[in-house]
Amino acid sequence: MRNKTCGIAAVIIVAAVQGCASVPSSSASAALVTTDHFVPHVSTLQPIKGQRVGLFVRQKAPANLMQPGADMTGRVVLFVHGATVPTVPDFDLEHKDYNWMAYLAKAGFNTYAMDLSGYGGSPRPMMDDPCNVNPKQQNLITGKPLKANCAANHAQEFNTIRDDWAEMDAVVDHLRKVNKVDRIHIIGWSAGGPRVGGYVSQNPSKIDRVMLYAPSPVIKGPIPDKPAAGFPVQLQTRDDMERLRWDPDVRCPGQVEPGVRDAVWQSIMQWDRVGESWGKDGAMRGRNATNFGWTQELSQKVTSPTLVVVGEFDRLAERRTVYEQIASKEKVFLDVACASHFLVWEKQHKVLHESSLEWLRDGNVKGVKNGEFRVDYDGKYLPKASK
């Protein structure tokens, strides 16, 4: 079954928001049910502070798990995206076997993926105004839609990570309530690492097992309470994403399969129709957050069992420091060969799928609860001596 997006806009104020019904499909994933929800939240974002909004959450689960009375203990998983790409292209990409949510759902998990404000189907205050784009990037959209460069109409950055944590808490509490569980599993990619790690350190009683994929390292701090002066919107074109960010770390034969990048960009544009209309070939709109990140003090408070996965071409040593700093007694680190920051869309993406399943289901990877592996290009897990 496939999803039917709710017939409301997440940017409006809503009194109460419920999940939408799913509609039948003849797709190969007919055994799975996909449903889109808008979870109620009182926004902490400065321009709409105190307003009631809906946070977009996609759910994918096996049909037999959706029956009334099903025991959801240990089955609920929440995915949290990174700094640029919204949640559906990240975790629910409909292309060959790249769909991470579907992989876990087929294994019996009730999976969810949320968009934070500023992404995908969640509220995007200030972001439809092209004058709020980074002045250094306004040339990318001159002529479409801008006639000339302009000063920001909202001369403030979009948010701080505290706003993200407040939104995550609303979603986590909602999932705990509707699934009648005390704790859920949680997965974060890239900037989703500080979001997830920081949240887990402050809410250990709500979280079971954790997976951090390519987590951003800690910052010095302090973590601000309010956004600073500046501009709220940044842009990323397809050329920026692929040629500047991805290509330098594509170093192995067959690392990126033909066609996958087209599928990714198409999905990104489907979740940003305004951005799709900007510039020559469309642009992905992103937020500009103030001093984004989590601190070493917070990382050292993470005690939940945690799996950390990083590609060998993705600032491996720097991102490994997250694994070193967390206080979890049960923690595993995977160094994935021939993989970049965009591992989720590369040949080695199955490592993410398989290791997450073992970790969330069994609490170990290849029988190991505390240790490190090198995963070679053939997908073999080779134990490493801890540093």
Buried (B, 14 or more C-beta within 10 A) or exposed (E): BBBBEBEEEBBEEBEEBEBBEBEEBEEEBEEBBBBBBBBBBEBBBBBBEEBBBBBBBBBBBBEEBBEEEBEBEBBBBBBBBBBBBBBBBBBBBBBEEBBBBBBBBBBBBBBBBBBBBBBBBBBBBBBEBBBBBBEEBBEBBEEBEBEEBBEBEBEBBBBBBBBBBBBBBBBBBBBBEBBEBEBBBBBBBBBBBBBBBBBBBBBEEBBBBBBBBBBBBBBEEEBBEEBEEBBBBBBBBBEBBBEEBBEEBBEBEEBBBEEBBEBBBBBBBEBBEBBBEBBEEBBBBBBBBBBBBBBBEBBEBBBBBBBBBBBBBBBBEEBBBBBEBBEBEBBBBBBBBBBBBBBBBBBBBBBBBBBBBBBBBEBBBBEBBEBBBBBBBEEEBEEEEEE
